[in-house]
Amino acid sequence: MSDFGLDLTRAEEELPDDDGAGDVVLGVLDGETDPDEWIDAVRSGDVLVLDVAGDLNTLAAGFAREIRAEGGSLTHFRGFLVVAPSGVDIDADRL
């Protein structure tokens, strides 16, 4: 075999530190958290799993439209609101 001269250590150093994956954030949607905090978390790539404590439409009104406008998705499932950023699909086919 020929030697390609490929330095994998150097190549790894050139990769960005951010792997592009966010966290799964568990929380309670009860009106106590500023909607901008939820928006910022989703913008940074996090998926939110929020226990809905009250009227979903009222509680999500401060961020749902903006999340959708940016390509994100929201799914209500068994008392929880799952919020995903653009590029992360919520697969509900098995429900």
C-alpha positions in Angstrom: 0.0 0.0 0.0 1.1 3.5 -0.7 1.5 6.1 2.0 -1.1 8.9 1.5 0.6 11.1 4.0 -2.7 11.7 5.8 -2.3 13.1 9.3 -5.6 12.1 11.1 -4.5 13.9 14.3 -4.2 17.1 12.4 -7.5 16.5 10.6 -9.3 16.0 13.9 -7.8 19.3 15.2 -9.4 21.1 12.2 -12.9 19.8 12.9 -15.2 22.2 14.7 -15.7 21.6 18.4 -19.5 21.7 18.1 -20.9 18.4 16.9 -24.2 20.1 15.9 -26.2 18.0 18.3 -28.2 19.8 21.1 -29.5 18.4 24.3 -32.9 17.1 25.4 -34.2 19.6 27.9 -36.9 18.5 30.3 -39.0 21.3 31.8 -42.5 22.4 32.9 -44.6 24.7 30.7 -46.5 26.6 33.3 -45.9 30.2 32.4 -43.1 30.8 34.8 -40.3 30.6 32.2 -39.8 33.5 29.8 -40.8 32.3 26.2 -37.5 33.7 24.9 -35.7 31.1 27.0 -37.5 28.3 25.2 -36.9 30.0 21.8 -33.1 30.4 22.6 -32.9 26.7 23.6 -34.5 25.5 20.4 -32.3 27.9 18.3 -29.2 26.4 19.9 -30.4 22.9 18.8 -32.0 21.6 21.9 -35.2 19.5 21.9 -37.6 20.5 24.6 -39.9 18.0 26.4 -42.2 20.2 28.5 -44.8 19.0 30.9 -47.9 21.1 30.2 -49.4 22.5 33.4 -52.4 24.5 32.2 -53.9 25.5 28.9 -51.5 24.5 26.1 -52.6 27.2 23.7 -52.2 29.9 26.2 -48.8 28.7 27.6 -47.2 28.1 24.2 -48.5 31.3 22.6 -45.3 33.2 23.4 -43.0 30.9 21.4 -44.9 28.4 19.2 -45.4 30.6 16.2 -41.8 31.7 16.2 -40.5 28.1 16.5 -42.6 27.1 13.5 -41.6 30.1 11.5 -38.0 29.1 11.9 -38.7 25.5 10.7 -39.1 23.9 14.1 -41.9 21.6 15.1 -44.2 21.1 18.1 -46.1 18.0 19.0 -48.5 17.5 22.0 -48.3 14.0 23.4 -49.8 12.7 26.6 -49.6 16.0 28.5 -46.2 16.9 27.1 -45.2 19.3 24.5 -42.2 18.2 22.4 -40.5 21.1 20.6 -37.7 20.4 18.1 -35.5 22.7 16.1 -35.4 22.8 12.3 -33.7 19.7 11.0 -34.9 17.4 13.8 -38.1 15.6 13.0 -40.6 14.4 15.5 -41.7 10.9 14.3 -45.3 10.3 15.5 -46.0 7.4 13.1 -46.2 4.9 15.9 -48.8 6.7 17.9 
